[in-house]
Amino acid sequence: MGGLGKTAIASTVYKNQKIITSFDCHAWVIVSQTYQVEELLREIINQLIIKERASMASGFMTMSRMRLVEVIQSYLRDKKYFVVLDDVWDKDAWLFLNYAFVRNERGSKVLITTRRKDVSSLAADNYVIELKTLKDAESWELFCKKAFHASEDNICPENIRCWATKIVAKCQGLPLAIVTIGSILSYRDLKEHEWAFFFKQLSWQLANNPELSWISSVLKLSLNDLPSYLRSCFLYCSIFPEDYKIRRKLISKLWIAEGLVEERGDGTTMEEVAECYLMELTQRSLLQVTERKACGRARTFLMHDLVREITSTIAKKEKFSVALAHGGASTSQVAHEARRLCIQRGAQTLNSLSSSRLRSFILFDTEVPCSWIHDTVSCFRLLRVLCLRFVNVEQVPGVITELYNLRYLDMSYTKVKMIPASFGKLVNLQVLDLRDTYVEELPLEITMLTKLRQLQVYALYDILQRSPNSFSATKFFGNICHLKNLQALQVVSANKDLVSQLGNLNLMRSLAIAEVRQSYIAELWNSLTKMPNLKRLIISTCNVNETLDMEMLKPLPNLTTFVLSGKLERGLLPSIFSVKLKQLKLDWSSLKKDPVSSLSHMLNLVDLFLTGGYAGEQLTFRNRWFPNLKCLQLADMEHLNWIEVEDGTMMNLQCLSLAGLRNLKAVPDGIKYIRALHEMFLTDMSNEFIVRLHGSDNHIVQHIPNIKKFESSDSQAGEFHME
């Protein structure tokens, strides 16, 4: 990201006389986005060869690229040199300039500043310093030095501290913004109303105040460097509220529905292409990864506040999108012209919203009545994206089924109970999200939605997923074979016909099926073997007494996530677990033998969750087992009273969760060997265990920085993510 201080730090080093005099020659070259290789080479010659330049043949201004490289190489052959290449935007610039820099083992240095991670990856021996935004205390100290430099000890007056704090928070640790804004405020009156007005007008100030415009200019450089396909995707991100954590799966679906993601036709799905876009935006420092899965894959992203402000301004100016944080008549005209609209608050205060151009409508205001949604959406006939997540409605507004261009419909976390048969008219629908609704069955007409890629319909009854039936299953009528484009299906209720029909969905990548009976298993597994791309599978039995015999089944070779909930035949683990598995959850399996030893061959396992699945008294984790495991959860094993952890096991474990292990009285001594462990969650553990944790067993967990205790009723207790 621009504004972190890369150039400022490099300049401080470059101007340090003690450093610079230790080199025979030095040069500072600004590469920029519009560089010409020949010009860069000439500039290097101009700065390096100061003394000899006058005696050089005047023809060096017309030399070819290769001849210029030879001149630099010849001069540097016996020199200790220091070259700074400032603001490098692409790898090609370095790959060519690199030829000019002689490796002469004299201690020469080349320092590169860049916003791009792909450029920094070229550094020798991975010598990369990645600058981060400042911490809150550092930001405040820097701001006070600039804004209150005239006062003694740079102290902020109490009457404006509230607004000063808000202004600094808006900068989110970006040094360029803190220094510039602090300097401007240094000559403002120290009156509360002055500072309050400045904060409220900060967005306008960034766009119109000449003293602040260079912040926008620096940040806009990154935006202007984006290729057209990536630029549209990035502009779309500005539609979300400030500090909103953008989920990878959500933004990917929205981009695809809008037609912003290209089809590459090489077997790569559009979802995978969208993820590549996200990674590129991250490498360009335009998005920050805020949360990762245990396997390292990014889960959520954040856009810096100032980047969002500037991007939102550009999006609004280009009529690409508008995000309304509050209502009012003045915003209606802007919203009318936009092609994408997000309303965060005050939806009902908007006088009128009608636009024949609108393609996306995302509603965060959850208090609007169904009638308002009907009247508003009826004006948006060309909608591709409609997001009504968390809205307080009990039925699907009838106008939705008239939106023939709709690709994405999200009514998750609403009180909707029924999906009308008229949904069959939404023939272009690609994503239907009905998670955490009261929908128990889907109409026969759903099979007419042949372009559906993702269908999610279930209610989560137990957020901790420690009960045998923690989520609902949805009844599906008709022949599911018609939905040949389905890649994700959650959670469908099993029946004899459906488990057979599933074999025709060979694009399936994620499947959750519940109410499975033993009589379905052979046919279901046969269907699953016809899904070569299946990565994620959830199977749940019809009740706690249903026993599954899976001993004769073969592993699904490409599966990486497997959740199996239900009693297993003879209390033994079947050999169905692929070595590729990264995430495994076994619930209520009624296992008689320690399952840990049976799973120890799974070297790629990252997450392991065992809930109510073992009737024995002891679990043992041997040396060298589970070398890549990062998250372990053991829950609701009523007889378990001892966990043995040998030195050398689970050496990369970061998070340990123990829940409902009432007979476990002592903290497992071997936890002291797991030095990477930094989180430990304890839920519904015995009083004796907790007493020993704080007393005689405390030395075992002293190296763990974050230990939290919960009761199962606590909403913050650890949970397993189905998404």
C-alpha positions in Angstrom: 0.0 0.0 0.0 1.2 3.5 -0.7 1.9 5.8 2.3 3.5 3.3 4.6 6.8 5.0 4.5 8.8 2.8 2.2 10.4 5.7 0.3 10.9 7.7 3.5 12.8 4.9 5.2 14.9 4.2 2.1 15.7 7.9 1.8 16.8 8.0 5.5 19.2 5.2 4.8 20.4 6.7 1.5 21.2 10.1 3.1 23.0 8.7 6.1 26.6 9.9 5.6 28.1 7.0 7.6 26.4 4.5 5.3 26.9 6.3 2.0 30.6 7.0 2.5 31.2 3.2 3.0 30.4 2.8 -0.7 32.5 3.8 -3.8 29.4 5.0 -5.7 25.7 5.3 -5.3 22.5 6.0 -7.2 18.8 6.6 -6.5 16.5 5.9 -9.4 12.7 6.3 -9.4 11.3 3.5 -11.6 7.5 4.4 -11.5 4.7 2.8 -13.6 5.7 4.3 -16.9 9.4 3.6 -17.0 11.5 3.1 -20.1 14.4 0.7 -19.5 16.9 2.8 -21.6 16.0 5.9 -19.5 16.6 4.1 -16.3 19.9 2.8 -17.4 21.0 6.3 -18.5 19.9 7.7 -15.1 22.0 5.1 -13.3 25.0 6.0 -15.5 24.4 9.7 -14.8 24.4 9.1 -11.0 27.1 6.4 -10.7 29.7 7.7 -13.1 29.8 11.4 -12.0 33.6 11.9 -12.4 34.1 10.0 -15.6 30.9 11.2 -17.3 32.5 14.3 -18.9 35.2 12.2 -20.5 32.8 9.6 -21.8 31.8 9.7 -25.4 28.8 11.9 -25.8 27.0 9.2 -27.7 25.9 7.3 -24.6 22.5 9.1 -24.9 21.9 7.1 -28.2 23.4 3.8 -27.0 21.3 0.7 -27.3 19.9 -1.0 -24.3 22.6 -3.8 -24.3 25.4 -1.3 -24.7 24.2 0.7 -21.7 24.2 -2.4 -19.6 27.8 -3.1 -20.7 28.9 0.4 -19.7 27.4 0.0 -16.2 28.9 -3.5 -15.8 32.3 -2.3 -16.8 32.2 0.5 -14.4 30.9 -1.5 -11.4 33.2 -4.5 -11.9 35.6 -3.4 -9.1 33.3 -1.1 -7.2 31.4 -1.4 -4.0 28.1 0.3 -5.0 24.7 1.1 -3.4 21.7 1.5 -5.7 18.1 2.3 -4.7 15.3 1.5 -7.1 12.3 3.3 -5.8 8.7 2.5 -6.6 9.1 -0.6 -8.7 5.7 -1.8 -10.0 6.5 -4.9 -12.0 9.0 -7.8 -12.0 10.2 -7.1 -15.6 11.9 -3.8 -14.6 14.1 -5.7 -12.0 14.7 -8.7 -14.2 16.3 -6.5 -16.9 18.1 -4.0 -14.6 19.5 -7.0 -12.7 21.8 -7.8 -15.6 23.5 -4.5 -15.2 24.5 -5.0 -11.5 27.8 -6.9 -11.2 28.2 -9.6 -8.5 31.7 -8.8 -7.4 31.6 -9.9 -3.7 32.6 -6.4 -2.5 29.5 -5.9 -0.3 27.4 -4.0 -2.9 23.7 -3.5 -2.1 20.6 -2.9 -4.2 17.5 -1.7 -2.3 14.1 -1.9 -3.9 10.9 -0.3 -2.7 7.6 -1.6 -4.0 4.0 -2.0 -3.2 3.8 -5.4 -5.0 4.5 -8.7 -3.2 5.4 -10.4 -6.4 8.2 -7.9 -6.9 9.5 -8.3 -3.4 9.6 -12.0 -3.8 12.6 -11.5 -6.2 14.8 -10.3 -3.4 18.0 -12.4 -2.8 17.7 -15.0 -0.1 14.3 -13.6 0.7 15.6 -10.4 2.3 12.2 -8.7 2.5 11.1 -6.1 5.0 7.3 -5.8 4.8 6.2 -2.5 6.4 3.0 -2.7 8.5 0.6 0.0 9.5 1.4 1.6 12.8 -0.1 0.4 16.1 -2.6 2.6 17.8 -0.1 4.0 20.3 2.4 4.7 17.6 -0.2 6.4 15.4 -1.3 8.6 18.3 2.3 9.6 19.2 3.1 10.5 15.5 -0.1 12.5 15.1 0.5 14.5 18.3 4.0 15.3 17.2 2.7 16.9 14.0 -0.6 18.4 15.1 0.5 19.8 18.5 4.2 20.5 17.8 3.8 24.0 19.1 2.6 22.8 22.5 4.8 21.6 25.3 5.4 17.8 25.1 3.0 17.6 22.1 0.0 17.0 24.3 -3.5 17.0 22.8 -6.0 19.4 24.6 -8.8 17.5 26.4 -11.6 19.5 24.6 -10.6 18.0 21.2 -9.2 14.7 22.3 -12.4 12.8 21.3 -12.3 14.1 17.7 -8.5 13.8 17.4 -8.9 10.2 18.4 -11.5 9.6 15.7 -9.3 11.3 13.1 -6.3 9.1 14.0 -8.5 6.0 14.0 -9.7 6.9 10.4 -6.0 6.9 9.3 -5.7 3.2 10.5 -2.0 3.5 11.1 -1.1 4.9 7.6 1.9 7.2 8.3 1.4 9.3 5.2 -2.2 10.1 6.2 -1.2 10.7 9.9 1.6 13.1 9.0 -0.3 15.0 6.4 -3.5 15.4 8.3 -1.7 16.2 11.5 0.3 18.9 9.8 -2.9 20.5 8.4 -4.6 20.4 11.7 -1.5 22.0 13.4 -2.6 25.5 12.4 -6.3 25.0 13.1 -8.0 26.5 16.1 -8.1 24.2 19.0 -11.9 24.4 19.2 -14.1 21.4 19.4 -16.5 22.5 16.7 -13.6 23.0 14.2 -12.2 19.5 14.8 -15.6 17.9 14.7 -16.4 19.6 11.4 -13.0 18.5 9.9 -13.7 14.9 10.9 -17.2 14.9 9.4 -15.9 16.4 6.2 -12.8 14.2 5.9 -14.1 12.3 2.8 -14.7 15.7 1.1 -11.3 17.0 2.3 -9.5 14.1 0.8 -11.0 14.8 -2.6 -10.9 18.6 -2.6 -8.3 19.9 -0.2 -5.1 20.5 -2.2 -3.0 19.8 0.9 -4.6 16.4 1.2 -5.0 15.6 -2.4 -1.5 13.9 -2.6 -2.7 11.2 -0.2 -5.4 10.4 -2.8 -2.8 10.7 -5.5 -0.5 8.2 -3.8 -3.3 5.7 -3.2 -4.8 6.2 -6.7 -1.5 5.1 -8.3 -2.2 1.6 -7.0 -5.8 1.7 -8.4 -4.7 3.0 -11.8 -2.1 0.2 -12.1 -4.9 -2.4 -12.1 -5.9 -4.2 -15.3 -9.5 -3.5 -16.2 -10.9 -6.8 -15.0 -9.2 -6.4 -11.6 -10.2 -2.7 -11.4 -13.9 -3.5 -11.6 -13.6 -6.2 -9.0 -11.8 -3.9 -6.6 -14.3 -1.1 -7.1 -17.0 -3.6 -6.1 -15.3 -4.1 -2.8 -15.9 -0.5 -1.8 -19.7 -1.1 -1.7 -19.4 -2.7 1.7 -19.5 -0.7 5.0 -16.4 0.7 6.7 -14.4 -2.0 8.5 -16.5 -4.7 7.0 -14.7 -8.1 6.8 -15.3 -9.3 3.3 -15.6 -13.1 3.1 -13.8 -14.8 0.3 -16.7 -16.9 -0.7 -19.2 -14.1 -0.7 -17.2 -11.6 -2.8 -16.3 -14.4 -5.3 -20.0 -15.2 -5.8 -20.9 -11.6 -6.2 -18.2 -11.0 -8.8 -19.3 -14.1 -10.8 -22.9 -13.1 -10.7 -22.0 -9.7 -12.1 -20.0 -11.2 -14.9 -16.7 -9.7 -13.6 -14.9 -13.0 -13.6 -13.5 -14.5 -16.8 -14.1 -18.1 -17.8 -10.7 -19.6 -18.7 -12.0 -22.8 -20.1 -9.0 -24.9 -18.9 -10.9 -26.8 -16.2 -10.4 -23.9 -13.8 -13.7 -22.9 -12.2 -14.7 -19.2 -12.0 -14.6 -19.5 -8.2 -10.9 -20.4 -8.5 -10.3 -17.5 -10.9 -12.0 -15.2 -8.4 -9.7 -16.4 -5.7 -6.7 -15.6 -7.9 -8.1 -12.1 -8.3 -8.3 -11.8 -4.5 -4.7 -13.0 -4.1 -3.5 -10.4 -6.7 -5.3 -7.6 -4.9 -3.7 -8.8 -1.7 -0.2 -8.9 -3.3 -0.8 -5.3 -4.5 -1.6 -4.4 -0.8 -5.1 -3.1 -1.8 -6.8 -5.7 0.4 -5.5 -7.0 3.7 -6.1 -10.6 4.8 -7.7 -10.4 8.3 -8.5 -14.1 8.9 -7.1 -17.3 7.6 -8.3 -20.9 7.9 -6.0 -23.2 9.8 -4.6 -24.5 6.5 -3.5 -21.0 5.6 -6.2 -20.2 3.1 -7.6 -16.6 3.4 -11.1 -16.4 4.8 -11.8 -12.7 5.2 -10.3 -9.5 3.8 -10.4 -5.8 4.8 -10.1 -2.6 2.8 -8.2 0.2 4.6 -10.5 3.0 5.5 -8.8 5.7 3.4 -8.4 3.4 0.5 -12.2 2.7 0.8 -13.0 6.4 1.0 -11.0 7.1 -2.2 -12.3 4.0 -4.0 -15.9 4.9 -3.1 -15.5 8.4 -4.4 -14.1 7.0 -7.7 -16.9 4.4 -7.9 -19.6 7.0 -7.3 -18.0 9.4 -9.9 -18.0 6.7 -12.5 -21.5 5.6 -11.5 -20.1 2.2 -10.9 -21.6 1.9 -7.4 -22.9 3.9 -4.4 -22.8 2.9 -0.8 -25.3 4.8 1.4 -24.5 5.0 5.1 -27.6 7.0 5.8 -30.8 8.0 3.9 -32.0 11.4 2.8 -33.5 13.0 -0.3 -30.1 14.2 -1.5 -28.8 10.7 -2.0 -31.7 9.5 -4.2 -30.4 11.0 -7.4 -27.0 9.5 -6.9 -28.5 6.1 -6.2 -30.8 6.5 -9.3 -27.7 6.8 -11.6 -25.6 4.0 -10.0 -25.3 0.5 -11.4 -24.8 -1.0 -7.9 -26.3 0.1 -4.7 -25.7 -0.8 -1.1 -27.9 0.7 1.7 -26.3 0.4 5.1 -28.8 2.5 7.2 -31.9 4.7 6.8 -33.4 2.9 3.8 -37.0 4.1 4.6 -36.0 7.8 4.6 -35.0 7.6 0.9 -37.7 9.4 -1.1 -37.6 7.2 -4.2 -35.3 4.5 -5.6 -35.9 3.7 -9.2 -33.2 2.7 -11.7 -33.4 0.8 -14.9 -29.6 0.4 -14.8 -29.2 -1.2 -11.3 -27.4 -4.5 -11.4 -26.7 -5.2 -7.7 -28.8 -4.3 -4.6 -27.3 -5.1 -1.2 -29.3 -4.2 1.8 -27.7 -4.0 5.3 -30.6 -2.2 6.9 -32.5 -5.0 8.6 -35.5 -3.0 9.9 -37.3 -2.4 6.6 -40.7 -4.0 6.2 -41.5 -6.5 3.4 -43.7 -3.9 1.7 -40.8 -1.5 1.3 -38.6 -4.2 -0.2 -41.4 -5.1 -2.7 -42.0 -1.5 -3.8 -38.2 -0.8 -4.1 -37.1 -4.0 -5.8 -40.0 -3.8 -8.3 -38.2 -0.8 -9.8 -35.0 -2.8 -10.4 -36.0 -5.1 -13.2 -32.5 -5.9 -14.4 -31.0 -6.9 -11.1 -28.3 -9.6 -11.2 -27.5 -9.5 -7.5 -30.0 -9.2 -4.6 -28.8 -9.5 -1.1 -31.4 -9.3 1.7 -29.3 -11.1 4.4 -30.7 -10.6 8.0 -33.7 -8.7 6.8 -36.7 -9.1 9.0 -39.1 -10.8 6.6 -41.1 -14.0 6.9 -41.9 -14.6 3.3 -40.2 -14.1 -0.1 -41.4 -10.8 -1.6 -43.4 -11.8 -4.7 -41.6 -9.3 -7.0 -38.4 -11.3 -6.7 -39.7 -14.1 -8.9 -40.1 -11.5 -11.7 -36.4 -10.7 -11.8 -35.5 -12.8 -14.7 -31.9 -11.7 -14.9 -31.2 -12.6 -11.3 -27.9 -14.6 -10.8 -27.5 -14.3 -7.1 -30.2 -14.3 -4.4 -29.2 -14.2 -0.7 -32.1 -14.4 1.9 -30.0 -16.1 4.6 -30.6 -15.4 8.3 -34.2 -14.4 7.6 -37.5 -15.8 8.9 -38.5 -17.1 5.5 -40.4 -20.4 5.8 -41.4 -21.3 2.3 -40.0 -21.0 -1.2 -42.9 -20.5 -3.8 -43.2 -22.6 -6.9 -42.8 -19.4 -9.0 -39.1 -19.6 -8.2 -38.9 -21.8 -11.3 -39.0 -18.6 -13.4 -35.6 -17.5 -12.1 -33.9 -19.5 -14.9 -30.6 -17.5 -14.7 -30.1 -18.0 -11.0 -26.6 -19.3 -10.1 -26.5 -18.9 -6.3 -29.4 -19.4 -3.9 -28.5 -18.8 -0.3 -31.1 -19.8 2.3 -28.9 -20.6 5.3 -30.4 -20.2 8.7 -33.9 -19.8 7.5 -37.0 -21.9 8.4 -37.3 -23.5 4.9 -37.8 -27.2 5.3 -38.5 -28.2 1.7 -37.9 -26.9 -1.8 -40.6 -26.9 -4.5 -40.4 -29.3 -7.4 -39.8 -26.2 -9.7 -36.3 -25.7 -8.2 -35.2 -28.4 -10.7 -35.9 -25.9 -13.5 -33.0 -23.7 -12.3 -30.5 -25.5 -14.5 -27.8 -22.8 -14.1 -27.6 -23.1 -10.3 -24.0 -23.5 -9.1 -24.5 -23.2 -5.4 -27.6 -24.1 -3.3 -27.4 -23.7 0.4 -30.5 -24.4 2.6 -30.3 -25.3 6.2 -30.8 -24.1 9.8 -28.1 -24.4 12.4 -29.6 -25.5 15.7 -26.4 -25.8 17.7 -23.7 -23.2 16.9 -21.1 -25.3 18.7 -22.1 -28.4 16.7 -21.8 -30.6 19.7 -25.2 -32.2 19.5 -26.0 -35.2 17.2 -28.4 -33.2 15.0 -27.0 -29.7 15.0 -28.4 -28.6 11.6 -31.6 -29.2 9.7 -31.9 -31.1 6.4 -34.1 -29.8 3.5 -36.4 -32.1 1.5 -35.7 -32.0 -2.2 -38.5 -33.1 -4.6 -38.0 -34.0 -8.2 -35.0 -35.2 -10.2 -31.8 -33.4 -9.0 -30.1 -34.6 -12.2 -31.4 -31.5 -14.0 -29.0 -29.3 -11.9 -25.9 -30.5 -13.7 -24.0 -27.2 -12.9 -24.3 -27.6 -9.1 -20.9 -27.3 -7.4 -22.1 -26.8 -3.8 -25.2 -28.3 -2.1 -26.0 -27.9 1.6 -27.9 -29.5 3.4 -30.1 -31.9 1.5 -32.2 -34.7 3.1 -31.3 -38.1 1.8 -33.7 -40.5 0.2 -33.3 -43.6 -2.0 -33.8 -41.8 -5.3 -31.7 -38.7 -4.5 -28.6 -40.6 -3.4 -28.7 -42.4 -6.8 -29.3 -39.2 -8.8 -26.4 -37.4 -7.2 -24.0 -39.4 -9.3 -25.0 -37.3 -12.3 -23.7 -34.1 -10.7 -20.0 -34.6 -11.6 -19.1 -30.9 -11.1 -19.9 -31.1 -7.4 -17.2 -29.8 -5.1 -19.0 -29.4 -1.8 -21.9 -31.7 -0.6 -23.7 -31.9 2.8 -26.3 -34.6 3.1 -28.2 -35.6 6.2 -30.8 -38.1 7.4 -28.7 -40.9 5.8 -29.6 -44.5 6.5 -27.4 -47.6 6.2 -29.5 -48.8 3.3 -28.4 -45.7 1.3 -24.7 -46.0 2.0 -23.6 -48.2 -0.9 -25.5 -46.2 -3.5 -24.5 -42.9 -2.0 -20.8 -43.8 -2.1 -21.1 -45.1 -5.6 -22.5 -41.6 -6.6 -19.7 -39.8 -4.7 -17.1 -41.8 -6.7 -18.5 -40.2 -9.8 -17.6 -36.7 -8.5 -13.9 -36.3 -9.4 -13.8 -32.7 -8.1 -15.4 -33.4 -4.7 -13.3 -31.7 -2.0 -15.7 -31.3 0.9 -18.2 -33.8 2.2 -20.6 -33.8 5.2 -22.6 -36.9 6.0 -25.1 -37.1 8.9 -27.3 -40.1 9.9 -31.1 -39.9 10.4 -30.9 -40.5 14.1 -28.5 -41.4 17.0 -29.3 -45.1 16.7 -28.7 -45.5 13.0 -25.4 -47.4 12.5 -23.3 -47.0 9.3 -21.2 -49.9 8.0 -18.5 -48.2 5.8 -15.8 -50.8 6.2 -15.9 -52.0 2.6 -15.8 -48.5 1.1 -12.8 -47.0 -0.6 -11.4 -43.5 0.2 -12.5 -40.6 -2.1 -9.1 -39.6 -3.5 -9.5 -35.8 -3.7 -11.4 -35.1 -0.5 -9.8 -32.5 1.7 -12.7 -31.9 4.3 -14.8 -34.7 5.7 -17.5 -34.4 8.4 -19.0 -37.7 9.5 -21.8 -37.7 12.1 -23.2 -41.0 13.3 -22.6 -44.3 14.9 -20.2 -46.6 13.1 -20.5 -50.4 12.8 -18.7 -52.4 15.5 -17.3 -49.1 16.9 -14.4 -49.2 14.5 -13.0 -46.6 12.2 -13.3 -47.6 8.5 -10.4 -47.1 6.1 -12.2 -44.4 4.1 -10.0 -41.5 5.1 -7.8 -40.2 2.3 -4.2 -39.1 3.1 -5.1 -35.8 1.4 -7.6 -34.9 4.1 -6.8 -31.6 5.8 -9.9 -31.3 7.9 -11.7 -34.1 9.7 -14.6 -34.0 12.1 -16.0 -37.2 13.6 -19.2 -36.9 15.7 -21.0 -39.5 17.9 -19.2 -42.4 16.2 -19.3 -44.6 19.4 -15.8 -45.8 18.8 -14.4 -48.5 21.1 -10.7 -48.1 20.1 -8.6 -45.0 20.5 -9.2 -43.3 17.1 -6.0 -41.2 17.3 -3.8 -44.2 16.4 -6.0 -45.1 13.5 -5.7 -41.6 12.1 -2.0 -41.1 12.8 -1.0 -41.8 9.2 -2.8 -38.7 8.0 0.2 -36.4 7.7 -1.6 -33.6 5.9 -4.3 -33.2 8.6 -4.6 -29.5 9.7 -7.9 -29.6 11.7 -9.1 -32.6 13.8 -12.5 -32.5 15.6 -13.6 -35.5 17.7 -17.0 -34.9 19.4 -18.7 -37.7 21.4 -17.0 -40.2 19.2 -15.1 -42.3 21.7 -16.3 -44.4 24.6 -12.8 -45.2 26.0 -10.9 -43.7 28.9 -7.6 -42.7 27.3 -6.3 -41.0 24.2 -2.6 -41.1 23.2 -0.7 -38.8 20.8 2.7 -40.4 20.0 5.9 -38.8 18.9 5.9 -37.6 15.2 2.2 -38.0 14.8 0.2 -35.2 13.1 3.1 -33.0 12.1 0.9 -30.4 10.3 -2.0 -30.3 12.7 -2.9 -26.8 13.8 -6.3 -27.1 15.4 -7.5 -30.0 17.7 -10.9 -30.2 19.4 -11.9 -33.0 21.8 -15.4 -32.8 23.1 -18.1 -34.7 25.0 -16.3 -38.0 25.7 -17.9 -38.9 29.0 -15.5 -41.7 30.0 -12.2 -40.0 28.9 -10.0 -39.4 32.0 -6.5 -39.3 30.6 -4.8 -37.7 27.6 -1.2 -38.7 26.9 0.8 -36.3 24.8 4.4 -37.4 24.0 7.2 -35.0 23.3 7.5 -34.5 19.5 3.8 -34.9 18.6 1.6 -32.1 17.0 4.6 -29.8 16.9 2.7 -27.2 14.9 -0.5 -27.2 16.9 -1.7 -23.7 17.5 -5.2 -24.1 18.9 -6.5 -26.7 21.4 -10.2 -27.0 22.4 -11.4 -29.2 25.2 -15.2 -29.3 25.8 -17.4 -31.3 28.0 -14.7 -33.7 29.2 -16.1 -34.0 32.7 -14.0 -36.9 33.8 -10.8 -35.3 32.8 -9.5 -34.0 36.1 -5.9 -33.1 35.3 -4.3 -31.0 32.6 -2.5 -33.3 30.1 1.2 -33.0 31.1 2.5 -33.3 27.5 0.9 -30.0 26.5 4.1 -28.4 27.8 5.9 -29.9 24.8 3.7 -28.2 22.3 5.5 -24.9 22.1 3.6 -23.5 19.1 0.3 -23.6 21.0 -1.0 -20.1 21.5 -4.8 -20.6 22.1 -6.6 -23.0 24.5 -10.4 -23.0 24.7 -12.0 -24.8 27.7 -15.8 -25.3 27.6 -17.9 -27.1 30.2 -14.8 -28.6 31.9 -15.0 -30.0 35.5 -14.3 -27.7 38.4 -11.4 -29.9 39.5 -9.8 -29.5 36.0 -10.1 -25.7 36.3 -8.7 -25.6 39.8 -5.7 -27.6 38.8 -5.2 -25.4 35.7 -4.8 -22.4 37.9 -2.9 -24.3 40.6 -0.7 -27.4 40.5 -0.9 -27.8 36.7 -0.4 -24.2 35.8 3.3 -24.8 34.8 2.1 -27.0 32.0 0.3 -24.1 30.2 2.5 -21.2 31.1 3.7 -20.9 27.5 0.2 -20.5 26.1 -0.7 -16.7 25.8 -4.4 -17.1 25.3 -6.4 -19.4 27.5 -10.2 -18.9 27.6 -12.9 -20.6 29.7 -16.5 -20.8 28.6 -19.8 -22.4 29.3 -21.7 -23.9 26.4 -24.3 -21.2 26.7 -21.7 -18.6 25.9 -21.9 -17.4 22.3 -18.2 -16.8 22.2 -17.3 -20.5 22.7 -15.3 -22.0 19.9 -17.2 -23.3 16.9 -16.6 -25.4 13.8 -17.2 -23.4 10.6 -19.4 -25.2 8.1 -18.9 -22.5 5.5 
